[in-house]
Amino acid sequence: MSSTPKHSVSVAGIVVDDEDRVLVIRRQDTGDWQAPGGVLELEESFEDGVRREVAEETGVAVDVERLTGVYKNLSRGIVALVFRCKALSGSVSSTDEASEIRWMTRDEVRELMSPAFAVRVLDAFEDVTQVRAHDGVNLASA
């Protein structure tokens, strides 16, 4: 009997403000800039997972608006569902998971994030849901 490879499912929230800036965190463990997100818990809906992760990592409560992309990290077997969100309440506050939290423009996202994570943010400004694969840093060829 062969063992079937397992995947982990994560969710992330692209929180966009009225100036089209996005809320991002600098991860405590890697120092990388990313949208807030993490592993979906077994009992959670996708939207509940996004709300929980964004609140845990930024202190901001959000309304989950729509799915903007599905991304697979080919090297780690992680499937990420990314949703565009709007901030409802709360103020940005430091957390155990983020060494820094800030609002970034799309140009700053392109400059400061790895391509695999910048594309998640940029896709949230498109009208169609994207499906992409990457190696953890760079997008995989189609």
N, C-alpha and C positions, 0 to 999 in steps of 0.2 A: 504494500500500500504506500503510495507516494504522498508526501506532505504538500498540501497546497499553500503557496505563499500567502501571507496575510498582509493587509494594508491597514494603515492607520488613517482615520478621517479627522481632518482639522477644519476649523472655520475661522474666518477673519472678517473684520468689519472695516470698510473704507468709509470713515466718517468725514463728510464734506460739509464745510460751513458756507455761509452766504457769500464769501469771497472766493469760492472754489478752492480753498486750501483744504488739506487733508490732515487728520490727526494721526501722528505716528509716534512710535516708541523706539528708543535705542535699547535693544535687548541687554539685560544685565549679564547673561551668560556668554554672549558672543560679541557684544558691542555693535552689532549690525542694526541698521535702521529698518524697521518693518511696520506694517499695519498691525494693530493689536489683534491677537488671535491665539488659538491653541487647540488642543485635542478636544474633540466633541465627546462628552460623557454619554454613557450608554442610555440613560433615561431621558436625555435631552432632545428636543426638536432642534433643527438647524438654527432657527431664529433665536431660541432660548440660549443656545450655546454662544452665538454671536453677542447677544446682550450681556451674558455673564462674562465672557472674555474681555470685551471692551471695558466694562465697568471695573473688573479686577485689575486690568493693566493701566487704566487711565483715570478712573474715578468718574467717568462720564456715562450717563444713562442714554441709550439710543433707541430710535425707532428704526427697525430693519425694513428697508424699502424694497430691494429686489436683488436677486442673484445676478452677479455680473461676470462670474467666471468660475471654471473648474480647472484646477491645476494639479499635475502629478509630478512629484519629485521622484524621478526614476531611480536615483541612487539610494533613496531611503524608504521607498514604498509608501509615501504619504500622499493622500488625495486631499486637496484643500478646496473647500467651497467658500467663495468670497462674495460678500454682500455689500452693497452700497447702503449707507446708514446716514441718519440725520441726528444730531445731538438734541436731546430733550432737556436734560438738566444735569446739574453737577458741575464741578469745576475740576480742571486738570490738577491731579495731585500725584506726588511720587508714590511708587509702589515697589514691592519686593522684586517684581519681574522686569521693571524698566528703570534704567539708570538716568534716563532723560525722556521727557515727553514734550512734543511741540507740534505746532501747525506748520505744514510745509506747502509751498507752491508746487505745481507740477514740474517746473524747471528744477527746483531743489530735489524733488524725488528722483528725477533722471540723473542728477549729479551725485547724490549721496547714497542711493540704494543700489544693490546688485541688480542686474537686469531681470533675474527671475522674480524678484519681489517688486521692483518698480513697475513691471508690466501689470501686475495685479491692481495697483493703484490707478494707472493710466487707463486700463480697461474699464474701470468703474465710470468713466466719463463717456463711454461709447453706448450706442443704443442696442447693441446685440450682445448676448452672452458669449464669452470666449471659452474655448477649450484648448489648453496648452500643456506641454510637458517641458520639464527642465531637469538639470543635473544638480540642483541646489544653488547654482550661481547663474548659469547661462541657459537660455532657452534652447530646447532641442530642435533640430531641423524638422520641418514638416514632412 
